[in-house]
Amino acid sequence: MNINLLGQGFEEKSVNSVGNQLIKFFADKNFHTFTGISAFASQAGIRGLSKHIKTAKKHLNIITIVTGVDQKGTSKEALEELLALDINAFVFYQPSITIFHPKIYLFEGDDKCELIIGSSNLTSQGLFTNVEASLHVSIDNSSVSDRKIVEQLKEYFNGIFDYSDPNLKKLNKKLIADLVKAKVVPTEEERKAAQDKAEKTERKETENIISKIFPKRAIAKIPSEFRGTRKPTTKTTADTAAAVSSVAGKGELVWESGKLTERDLNIPKGSNTNPTGSMLFKKGKMEDIDQRHYFRDTVFSSLKWKRDTKPGTTHLERAVATFKIVIEGKNEGTFKLTITHNTRTDTRSYEQKNSMTQISWSDAKNVIAKDNLIGKSASLFKTKKPDQFILKID
């Protein structure tokens, strides 16, 4: 038996994160069975693991994932992602003051087993960036003493491993609907709204206090497949799909906005809106990203950034990128647009976790500033060329 500590999130690069270990073990063809037990699961966490799980189906005969749903920590969309994997997916729930809180990942093979027990949930942050600690136990099946830890685990959680526990329910569409109806499981939108409300309340109580006590720390990066990006959900006609394909090519989807507003599109209507000529890259439909840094450090990291030299604006970085703009399937042209990032970390906006990166519409205003685009959604694709992107609005 070999036991190692898996620490993550305490340093900038967490190479031994639980997420990296799971990816590694899913690719190991020496295993035939996987059991994952997690207190919570997120849509981004499950989606990020999905391709690794689907590939592992070629050699894993049994794949079981059990998630808890206490404290609204697991969303409807996360359960739907789990159901779509077509594996043995279960929900454990006990209506009481106690909660279901284990994090256990067991890979079993004929000759060896790998066991991870710790604090990492099946969420992108829990697997990669949160400060977590887990023990990784490598087990030699030829050793009686080694096998004992797996036997103890299965004996203690026997109702989960043999699927007999009355609080363990097979995941299906009706169960998801019932949990949502009972308000046990929130939608991603509800969870985000609750989080934003909590953060707003907290900011009123702690503004300008915490930042003076605790400094900011560098955090590890989340792999792109775990960042909450999703495939476009807008249904298109064959003509629209062909037009988008011809423009977007093999671009990687790196951002989806929420519903576009008059301010986003530079269409001031009310007395409280002013034409800024730009749009902030807000979190939108993305999950598990820090919108203060994600766009500058991930989406546009390959651009040639230059800091302003004018007095009063030396905290601003600017870069120019080429954007092909596709609106409802029609290629509206190619535009060189300026991206601006505010590097200051002592502002009210930064403390409130607002976006610090924006795009100036410039010559693109002629195709962007239109009433019929209000309420639609924008998708941003990153191409293989570091300074070229595709912005699609549907």
Backbone hydrogen bonds in HBPLUS format (Angstrom, degrees):
<---DONOR---> <-ACCEPTOR-->    atom                        ^
c    i                          cat <-CA-CA->   ^        H-A-AA   ^      H-
h    n   atom  resd res      DA  || num        DHA   H-A  angle D-A-AA Bond
n    s   type  num  typ     dist DA aas  dist angle  dist       angle   num
A0002-ASN N   A0138-SER O   3.05 MM 136  5.03 158.3  2.10 139.1 145.6     1
A0138-SER N   A0002-ASN O   2.77 MM 136  5.03 171.3  1.77 158.3 159.7     2
A0004-ASN N   A0136-HIS O   2.89 MM 132  5.15 159.7  1.94 145.8 152.7     3
A0136-HIS N   A0004-ASN O   2.78 MM 132  5.15 175.4  1.78 162.7 164.4     4
A0006-LEU N   A0134-SER O   2.77 MM 128  5.02 173.3  1.77 153.7 152.7     5
A0134-SER N   A0006-LEU O   3.01 MM 128  5.02 148.7  2.11 135.6 144.8     6
A0008-GLN N   A0132-GLU O   3.31 MM 124  5.48 152.1  2.39 148.5 145.3     7
A0132-GLU N   A0008-GLN O   3.08 MM 124  5.48 149.1  2.18 134.2 143.0     8
A0017-SER N   A0014-SER O   3.26 MM   3  5.43 146.2  2.38 116.7 113.5     9
A0021-GLN N   A0017-SER O   3.14 MM   4  6.49 153.7  2.22 148.0 155.7    10
A0022-LEU N   A0018-VAL O   2.89 MM   4  6.16 157.8  1.94 155.1 160.5    11
A0019-GLY N   A0127-LEU O   2.87 MM 108  4.42 153.8  1.94 138.9 132.5    12
A0023-ILE N   A0019-GLY O   3.08 MM   4  6.32 164.5  2.11 150.9 154.7    13
A0024-LYS N   A0020-ASN O   3.05 MM   4  6.21 157.6  2.10 142.7 148.8    14
A0025-PHE N   A0021-GLN O   2.93 MM   4  6.18 161.7  1.96 152.7 156.9    15
A0026-PHE N   A0022-LEU O   2.87 MM   4  6.02 154.6  1.94 154.2 160.8    16
A0027-ALA N   A0024-LYS O   3.26 MM   3  5.45 135.5  2.47  97.7 109.2    17
A0028-ASP N   A0025-PHE O   3.09 MM   3  5.02 152.7  2.16 100.0 108.5    18
A0032-HIS N   A0108-GLU O   2.77 MM  76  6.05 159.2  1.81 156.2 158.9    19
A0061-ASN N   A0032-HIS O   2.68 MM  29  5.29 133.1  1.90 128.7 139.1    20
A0062-ILE N   A0032-HIS O   3.24 MM  30  6.68 157.4  2.29 151.5 158.1    21
A0033-THR N   A0108-GLU O   3.20 MM  75  5.08 155.0  2.27 146.3 147.1    22
A0108-GLU N   A0033-THR O   2.82 MM  75  5.08 168.0  1.83 152.4 155.4    23
A0034-PHE N   A0062-ILE O   2.89 MM  28  6.28 155.7  1.95 153.2 161.3    24
A0064-THR N   A0034-PHE O   2.89 MM  30  6.15 160.6  1.92 150.5 157.1    25
A0035-THR N   A0106-LEU O   2.91 MM  71  5.19 156.1  1.97 148.5 156.1    26
A0106-LEU N   A0035-THR O   2.87 MM  71  5.19 170.1  1.88 155.6 159.0    27
A0036-GLY N   A0064-THR O   2.78 MM  28  6.18 159.1  1.83 153.1 160.3    28
A0066-VAL N   A0036-GLY O   2.76 MM  30  6.16 160.6  1.79 160.8 167.3    29
A0037-ILE N   A0104-ILE O   2.74 MM  67  4.99 164.7  1.76 157.0 160.0    30
A0104-ILE N   A0037-ILE O   2.77 MM  67  4.99 158.3  1.82 146.9 154.5    31
A0038-SER N   A0066-VAL O   2.86 MM  28  6.27 164.0  1.89 162.7 167.5    32
A0068-GLY N   A0038-SER O   2.90 MM  30  6.42 139.0  2.07 146.0 157.5    33
A0122-LEU N   A0040-PHE O   3.20 MM  82  6.21 143.5  2.34 166.8 156.3    34
A0042-SER N   A0122-LEU O   3.01 MM  80  6.47 156.1  2.07 143.3 140.1    35
A0046-ILE N   A0042-SER O   3.05 MM   4  6.27 168.2  2.07 155.7 157.5    36
A0047-ARG N   A0043-GLN O   2.93 MM   4  5.98 162.4  1.96 148.0 153.9    37
A0048-GLY N   A0044-ALA O   2.88 MM   4  5.89 154.2  1.95 142.7 149.7    38
A0049-LEU N   A0045-GLY O   3.27 MM   4  6.49 146.6  2.39 138.7 146.2    39
A0050-SER N   A0046-ILE O   2.99 MM   4  6.00 126.0  2.29 142.0 156.9    40
A0050-SER N   A0047-ARG O   3.18 MM   3  5.00 137.5  2.37  93.2 105.3    41
A0052-HIS N   A0049-LEU O   3.02 MM   3  5.38 121.2  2.38 108.0 123.1    42
A0053-ILE N   A0049-LEU O   2.91 MM   4  6.14 153.9  1.98 158.3 166.9    43
A0054-LYS N   A0050-SER O   2.84 MM   4  6.04 163.0  1.86 154.5 159.3    44
A0055-THR N   A0051-LYS O   3.08 MM   4  6.16 154.9  2.15 137.2 143.4    45
A0056-ALA N   A0052-HIS O   3.00 MM   4  6.09 150.1  2.09 136.5 145.2    46
A0057-LYS N   A0053-ILE O   3.09 MM   4  6.34 122.3  2.44 142.1 155.6    47
A0057-LYS N   A0054-LYS O   3.35 MM   3  5.33 147.3  2.47  94.7 103.8    48
A0058-LYS N   A0055-THR O   3.30 MM   3  6.16 170.7  2.31 120.0 122.8    49
A0059-HIS N   A0056-ALA O   3.01 MM   3  5.72 154.0  2.08 119.4 125.5    50
A0060-LEU N   A0056-ALA O   2.76 MM   4  5.78 158.1  1.81 162.4 168.3    51
A0088-ASN N   A0063-ILE O   3.00 MM  25  6.03 157.7  2.05 175.5 168.9    52
A0065-ILE N   A0088-ASN O   2.92 MM  23  6.35 155.8  1.98 153.8 159.7    53
A0090-PHE N   A0065-ILE O   2.96 MM  25  6.35 158.1  2.01 157.5 161.2    54
A0067-THR N   A0090-PHE O   3.10 MM  23  6.49 161.5  2.13 147.4 149.4    55
A0092-PHE N   A0067-THR O   3.05 MM  25  6.18 158.6  2.10 140.2 145.5    56
A0073-GLY N   A0070-ASP O   2.97 MM   3  6.04 162.3  2.00 135.9 137.7    57
A0079-LEU N   A0075-SER O   3.16 MM   4  6.54 156.1  2.22 147.9 153.3    58
A0076-LYS N   A0186-PRO O   2.79 MM 110  5.95 147.2  1.89 150.2 158.3    59
A0080-GLU N   A0076-LYS O   2.97 MM   4  6.28 150.0  2.07 146.7 155.8    60
A0081-GLU N   A0077-GLU O   2.93 MM   4  6.17 151.3  2.01 143.3 150.4    61
A0082-LEU N   A0078-ALA O   2.99 MM   4  6.24 152.8  2.07 143.7 151.3    62
A0083-LEU N   A0079-LEU O   2.86 MM   4  6.09 156.5  1.91 147.6 153.9    63
A0084-ALA N   A0080-GLU O   3.00 MM   4  6.14 149.5  2.09 142.8 150.6    64
A0085-LEU N   A0082-LEU O   3.20 MM   3  5.48 153.0  2.27 104.8 112.7    65
A0086-ASP N   A0083-LEU O   3.21 MM   3  5.90 165.4  2.23 118.1 122.3    66
A0171-LEU N   A0089-ALA O   2.87 MM  82  5.52 172.7  1.87 146.4 143.9    67
A0091-VAL N   A0169-LYS O   2.88 MM  78  5.33 157.5  1.93 150.3 157.2    68
A0169-LYS N   A0091-VAL O   2.88 MM  78  5.33 170.1  1.89 155.3 157.7    69
A0093-TYR N   A0167-ASN O   3.16 MM  74  5.65 156.7  2.21 148.1 153.1    70
A0096-SER N   A0094-GLN O   2.79 MM   2  5.84 108.3  2.31 120.9 105.0    71
A0118-GLY N   A0103-LYS O   3.29 MM  15  5.83 161.0  2.33 155.2 160.7    72
A0105-TYR N   A0116-ILE O   2.90 MM  11  5.08 154.1  1.96 150.5 156.5    73
A0116-ILE N   A0105-TYR O   2.86 MM  11  5.08 158.2  1.90 147.5 154.6    74
A0107-PHE N   A0114-GLU O   2.87 MM   7  5.14 169.3  1.88 156.4 160.1    75
A0114-GLU N   A0107-PHE O   2.91 MM   7  5.14 155.0  1.97 142.5 150.5    76
A0109-GLY N   A0112-LYS O   2.81 MM   3  5.21 131.0  2.05 154.0 169.0    77
A0141-ASN N   A0111-ASP O   3.03 MM  30  5.26 157.2  2.08 132.8 135.0    78
A0113-CYS N   A0139-ILE O   3.02 MM  26  4.97 151.0  2.10 134.6 140.2    79
A0139-ILE N   A0113-CYS O   2.86 MM  26  4.97 173.1  1.86 158.9 156.6    80
A0115-LEU N   A0137-VAL O   2.92 MM  22  5.03 164.3  1.95 146.0 151.1    81
A0137-VAL N   A0115-LEU O   2.70 MM  22  5.03 170.9  1.71 159.1 161.7    82
A0117-ILE N   A0135-LEU O   3.07 MM  18  5.47 159.3  2.11 151.2 156.2    83
A0135-LEU N   A0117-ILE O   2.85 MM  18  5.47 169.4  1.86 150.0 149.7    84
A0127-LEU N   A0123-THR O   2.87 MM   4  5.99 143.0  2.01 150.4 159.2    85
A0128-PHE N   A0124-SER O   3.09 MM   4  6.10 130.7  2.34 136.1 147.7    86
A0129-THR N   A0125-GLN O   2.93 MM   4  4.81 126.4  2.23 114.9 130.9    87
A0130-ASN N   A0125-GLN O   2.75 MM   5  5.31 175.9  1.75 141.7 140.8    88
A0143-SER N   A0140-ASP O   2.98 MM   3  5.63 164.9  2.00 121.7 126.7    89
A0147-ARG N   A0143-SER O   3.02 MM   4  6.28 162.6  2.06 151.7 155.8    90
A0151-GLU N   A0147-ARG O   3.05 MM   4  6.34 158.0  2.10 152.2 159.2    91
A0152-GLN N   A0148-LYS O   2.82 MM   4  6.05 155.2  1.88 151.1 157.4    92
A0153-LEU N   A0149-ILE O   3.03 MM   4  6.17 156.4  2.09 139.2 145.8    93
A0154-LYS N   A0150-VAL O   2.97 MM   4  6.18 165.8  1.99 152.3 155.2    94
A0155-GLU N   A0151-GLU O   2.89 MM   4  5.98 144.3  2.01 141.3 151.7    95
A0156-TYR N   A0152-GLN O   2.89 MM   4  6.05 162.8  1.92 151.8 155.5    96
A0157-PHE N   A0153-LEU O   3.06 MM   4  6.19 167.5  2.07 151.3 154.9    97
A0160-ILE N   A0157-PHE O   2.94 MM   3  5.43 146.0  2.06 113.3 123.6    98
A0161-PHE N   A0157-PHE O   3.01 MM   4  6.33 164.4  2.04 158.9 163.7    99
A0162-ASP N   A0158-ASN O   2.93 MM   4  5.95 149.5  2.02 147.9 154.4   100
A0164-SER N   A0159-GLY O   2.92 MM   5  4.79 111.4  2.40 120.4 137.5   101
A0165-ASP N   A0159-GLY O   2.92 MM   6  4.32 160.4  1.96 128.1 121.8   102
A0163-TYR N   A0160-ILE O   3.23 MM   3  4.83 155.9  2.29  94.5 101.5   103
A0168-LEU N   A0165-ASP O   3.03 MM   3  5.34 162.6  2.06 115.9 119.5   104
A0176-ILE N   A0172-ASN O   3.13 MM   4  6.43 162.2  2.16 155.1 159.9   105
A0177-ALA N   A0173-LYS O   2.97 MM   4  6.22 161.2  2.01 148.7 153.9   106
A0178-ASP N   A0174-LYS O   2.84 MM   4  6.07 157.9  1.89 151.8 157.9   107
A0179-LEU N   A0175-LEU O   2.91 MM   4  6.11 158.2  1.96 151.6 157.1   108
A0180-VAL N   A0176-ILE O   2.99 MM   4  6.21 153.3  2.06 148.6 155.8   109
A0181-LYS N   A0177-ALA O   2.88 MM   4  6.05 161.4  1.91 148.3 154.0   110
A0182-ALA N   A0178-ASP O   2.88 MM   4  6.01 147.8  1.98 143.0 151.6   111
A0184-VAL N   A0179-LEU O   2.94 MM   5  5.27 150.7  2.03 166.2 167.2   112
A0185-VAL N   A0179-LEU O   3.16 MM   6  5.43 162.6  2.20 120.1 120.2   113
A0183-LYS N   A0180-VAL O   2.97 MM   3  4.96 154.3  2.04 102.9 110.4   114
A0191-ARG N   A0187-THR O   2.91 MM   4  6.16 161.8  1.94 155.2 160.4   115
A0192-LYS N   A0188-GLU O   2.88 MM   4  6.01 159.0  1.93 147.6 153.3   116
A0193-ALA N   A0189-GLU O   2.95 MM   4  6.10 157.5  2.00 144.6 151.0   117
A0194-ALA N   A0190-GLU O   2.94 MM   4  6.12 157.6  1.99 147.1 153.0   118
A0195-GLN N   A0191-ARG O   2.93 MM   4  6.12 153.2  2.00 143.6 151.4   119
A0196-ASP N   A0192-LYS O   2.82 MM   4  6.03 162.6  1.85 152.7 157.4   120
A0197-LYS N   A0193-ALA O   2.96 MM   4  6.10 153.8  2.03 143.0 150.2   121
A0198-ALA N   A0194-ALA O   2.93 MM   4  6.12 155.4  1.99 143.4 150.2   122
A0199-GLU N   A0195-GLN O   2.82 MM   4  6.05 158.8  1.86 151.7 157.8   123
A0200-LYS N   A0196-ASP O   2.90 MM   4  6.06 150.8  1.98 141.6 149.8   124
A0201-THR N   A0197-LYS O   3.01 MM   4  6.26 158.6  2.06 147.6 152.6   125
A0202-GLU N   A0198-ALA O   2.88 MM   4  6.07 160.5  1.92 148.2 154.3   126
A0203-ARG N   A0199-GLU O   2.81 MM   4  5.97 152.3  1.89 146.0 153.4   127
A0204-LYS N   A0200-LYS O   3.30 MM   4  6.55 149.8  2.39 142.1 148.1   128
A0205-GLU N   A0202-GLU O   3.03 MM   3  5.21 127.4  2.32  99.8 113.6   129
A0206-THR N   A0202-GLU O   2.90 MM   4  6.05 147.2  2.01 154.9 164.9   130
A0207-GLU N   A0203-ARG O   2.84 MM   4  5.06 134.8  2.04 142.8 144.0   131
A0209-ILE N   A0206-THR O   2.95 MM   3  5.38 153.7  2.02 141.1 139.0   132
A0212-LYS N   A0209-ILE O   3.13 MM   3  5.53 142.3  2.27 106.9 117.2   133
A0213-ILE N   A0210-ILE O   2.90 MM   3  5.17 148.1  2.00 108.3 118.6   134
A0214-PHE N   A0210-ILE O   2.86 MM   4  5.95 172.6  1.87 179.4 177.3   135
A0226-PHE N   A0223-PRO O   2.87 MM   3  5.50 158.3  1.92 122.7 130.0   136
A0227-ARG N   A0224-SER O   3.21 MM   3  5.30 167.2  2.23 112.8 113.0   137
A0241-ALA N   A0237-THR O   2.88 MM   4  6.04 165.9  1.90 155.5 159.7   138
A0242-ALA N   A0238-ALA O   2.98 MM   4  6.11 153.1  2.05 142.4 149.5   139
A0243-ALA N   A0239-ASP O   2.98 MM   4  6.23 155.0  2.04 145.5 152.3   140
A0244-VAL N   A0240-THR O   2.89 MM   4  6.14 164.6  1.91 156.9 160.6   141
A0245-SER N   A0241-ALA O   2.88 MM   4  6.00 158.8  1.93 144.9 151.5   142
A0246-SER N   A0242-ALA O   2.94 MM   4  6.11 155.2  2.00 145.8 152.0   143
A0247-VAL N   A0243-ALA O   3.24 MM   4  6.46 137.3  2.43 138.7 149.0   144
A0247-VAL N   A0244-VAL O   3.13 MM   3  5.24 131.4  2.38  97.0 109.9   145
A0248-ALA N   A0244-VAL O   2.64 MM   4  5.66 168.7  1.65 166.0 168.2   146
A0249-GLY N   A0245-SER O   2.90 MM   4  5.20 148.7  1.99 128.8 137.4   147
A0251-GLY N   A0248-ALA O   2.96 MM   3  5.55 154.0  2.02 137.0 145.5   148
A0252-GLU N   A0382-LYS O   2.81 MM 130  5.02 164.4  1.83 143.8 141.6   149
A0382-LYS N   A0252-GLU O   2.77 MM 130  5.02 162.4  1.80 139.6 142.6   150
A0254-VAL N   A0380-LEU O   2.91 MM 126  5.85 168.0  1.92 164.3 168.2   151
A0380-LEU N   A0255-TRP O   2.84 MM 125  5.12 165.8  1.86 148.9 151.6   152
A0285-LYS N   A0256-GLU O   2.97 MM  29  5.55 162.3  2.00 140.1 146.0   153
A0257-SER N   A0378-ALA O   2.82 MM 121  5.20 164.6  1.84 154.3 159.4   154
A0260-LEU N   A0376-LYS O   2.74 MM 116  5.54 167.7  1.76 164.4 168.7   155
A0375-GLY N   A0260-LEU O   2.79 MM 115  4.93 163.3  1.82 140.0 145.8   156
A0265-LEU N   A0261-THR O   3.08 MM   4  6.33 157.1  2.14 149.4 154.7   157
A0267-ILE N   A0262-GLU O   2.64 MM   5  4.64 179.1  1.64 147.4 147.3   158
A0266-ASN N   A0263-ARG O   3.15 MM   3  4.94 160.5  2.19  99.9 105.5   159
A0273-THR N   A0270-GLY O   3.35 MM   3  5.55 169.5  2.36 107.4 110.0   160
A0361-TRP N   A0277-GLY O   2.84 MM  84  5.76 154.4  1.90 147.9 156.7   161
A0279-MET N   A0359-ILE O   2.87 MM  80  5.39 148.8  1.96 147.1 157.1   162
A0359-ILE N   A0279-MET O   2.89 MM  80  5.39 159.2  1.94 148.9 151.3   163
A0282-LYS N   A0280-LEU O   3.09 MM   2  5.64 118.5  2.49 107.1  90.7   164
A0281-PHE N   A0357-THR O   2.97 MM  76  5.90 173.1  1.97 155.2 155.5   165
A0286-MET N   A0283-LYS O   3.03 MM   3  5.53 156.1  2.09 140.8 140.4   166
A0293-HIS N   A0290-ASP O   2.93 MM   3  5.78 152.9  2.00 127.0 132.8   167
A0294-TYR N   A0290-ASP O   2.87 MM   4  5.69 167.2  1.89 163.3 165.4   168
A0297-ASP N   A0293-HIS O   2.80 MM   4  5.67 170.0  1.81 169.1 172.6   169
A0298-THR N   A0294-TYR O   2.85 MM   4  5.27 136.1  2.04 133.9 142.0   170
A0299-VAL N   A0294-TYR O   3.16 MM   5  6.61 154.6  2.23 145.4 152.7   171
A0300-PHE N   A0295-PHE O   2.79 MM   5  5.81 160.5  1.83 160.9 165.4   172
A0303-LEU N   A0300-PHE O   3.24 MM   3  5.71 168.3  2.25 116.0 119.6   173
A0306-LYS N   A0318-ARG O   2.85 MM  12  5.39 156.2  1.91 148.5 156.1   174
A0318-ARG N   A0306-LYS O   2.82 MM  12  5.39 159.8  1.86 143.8 149.7   175
A0308-ASP N   A0316-LEU O   2.91 MM   8  5.75 164.6  1.93 167.7 169.7   176
A0313-THR N   A0310-LYS O   3.09 MM   3  5.67 166.3  2.11 137.1 139.8   177
A0316-LEU N   A0313-THR O   3.06 MM   3  5.61 166.8  2.08 119.8 122.5   178
A0343-THR N   A0315-HIS O   2.97 MM  28  5.50 170.9  1.97 163.9 164.2   179
A0317-GLU N   A0341-HIS O   2.83 MM  24  5.10 166.5  1.85 152.1 156.8   180
A0341-HIS N   A0317-GLU O   2.81 MM  24  5.10 162.7  1.84 148.9 154.0   181
A0319-ALA N   A0339-ILE O   2.95 MM  20  5.26 147.8  2.06 147.4 155.5   182
A0339-ILE N   A0319-ALA O   2.72 MM  20  5.26 171.0  1.73 164.3 167.6   183
A0321-ALA N   A0337-LEU O   3.01 MM  16  5.67 165.1  2.04 161.7 164.0   184
A0337-LEU N   A0321-ALA O   2.93 MM  16  5.67 155.1  1.99 172.6 169.9   185
A0322-THR N   A0387-ASP O   2.81 MM  65  6.09 172.8  1.82 171.7 169.8   186
A0389-PHE N   A0322-THR O   2.83 MM  67  6.18 157.0  1.88 163.0 170.9   187
A0323-PHE N   A0335-PHE O   2.78 MM  12  5.25 167.5  1.80 155.1 159.0   188
A0335-PHE N   A0323-PHE O   2.84 MM  12  5.25 159.8  1.88 144.9 151.1   189
A0324-LYS N   A0389-PHE O   2.94 MM  65  6.38 160.0  1.98 149.4 153.9   190
A0391-LEU N   A0324-LYS O   2.83 MM  67  6.10 160.7  1.86 155.6 162.1   191
A0325-ILE N   A0333-GLY O   3.05 MM   8  5.92 165.4  2.08 173.8 175.5   192
A0332-GLU N   A0325-ILE O   2.75 MM   7  5.50 159.0  1.80 163.0 170.4   193
A0326-VAL N   A0391-LEU O   2.86 MM  65  6.20 163.2  1.88 154.3 159.6   194
A0393-ILE N   A0326-VAL O   2.83 MM  67  6.28 158.7  1.87 161.3 168.0   195
A0327-ILE N   A0330-LYS O   2.89 MM   3  5.23 149.5  1.98 153.5 148.0   196
A0330-LYS N   A0327-ILE O   2.99 MM   3  5.23 167.7  2.01 115.1 118.1   197
A0328-GLU N   A0393-ILE O   2.78 MM  65  6.04 170.4  1.79 174.1 177.5   198
A0360-SER N   A0338-THR O   2.95 MM  22  5.48 166.2  1.97 164.6 169.0   199
A0340-THR N   A0358-GLN O   2.88 MM  18  5.40 165.8  1.90 157.9 162.8   200
A0358-GLN N   A0340-THR O   2.89 MM  18  5.40 158.1  1.94 153.1 160.5   201
A0342-ASN N   A0356-MET O   2.89 MM  14  5.30 164.2  1.91 154.6 159.2   202
A0351-GLU N   A0347-THR O   3.04 MM   4  6.32 166.2  2.06 152.3 155.8   203
A0352-GLN N   A0348-ARG O   2.94 MM   4  6.10 140.1  2.10 143.7 154.6   204
A0354-ASN N   A0349-SER O   2.95 MM   5  5.28 171.5  1.96 158.9 156.1   205
A0353-LYS N   A0350-TYR O   2.91 MM   3  4.98 157.3  1.96 109.0 113.3   206
A0364-ALA N   A0361-TRP O   2.72 MM   3  5.11 144.3  1.85 153.3 146.7   207
A0365-LYS N   A0362-SER O   3.17 MM   3  5.91 169.1  2.18 121.5 124.0   208
A0367-VAL N   A0364-ALA O   3.00 MM   3  5.64 147.0  2.11 116.9 125.1   209
A0368-ILE N   A0364-ALA O   3.02 MM   4  6.15 138.1  2.20 147.5 159.7   210
A0369-ALA N   A0365-LYS O   2.94 MM   4  5.37 166.7  1.96 137.8 142.3   211
A0370-LYS N   A0368-ILE O   2.74 MM   2  5.72 132.2  1.97 114.5  98.8   212
A0373-LEU N   A0370-LYS O   3.11 MM   3  5.79 164.3  2.14 118.6 123.6   213
A0374-ILE N   A0371-ASP O   3.09 MM   3  5.59 163.6  2.11 116.8 121.9   214
A0376-LYS N   A0373-LEU O   3.08 MM   3  5.44 163.0  2.11 128.8 131.4   215
A0394-ASP N   A0377-SER O   3.07 MM  17  5.71 158.6  2.12 163.0 164.7   216
A0379-SER N   A0392-LYS O   2.70 MM  13  5.09 156.1  1.75 152.3 160.8   217
A0392-LYS N   A0379-SER O   2.82 MM  13  5.09 171.9  1.82 158.0 159.7   218
A0381-PHE N   A0390-ILE O   2.77 MM   9  4.94 166.3  1.79 153.6 158.0   219
A0390-ILE N   A0381-PHE O   2.96 MM   9  4.94 158.1  2.01 137.3 142.9   220
A0383-THR N   A0388-GLN O   3.38 MM   5  6.00 162.9  2.41 154.3 154.1   221
A0388-GLN N   A0385-LYS O   3.14 MM   3  5.52 170.3  2.15 125.1 124.6   222
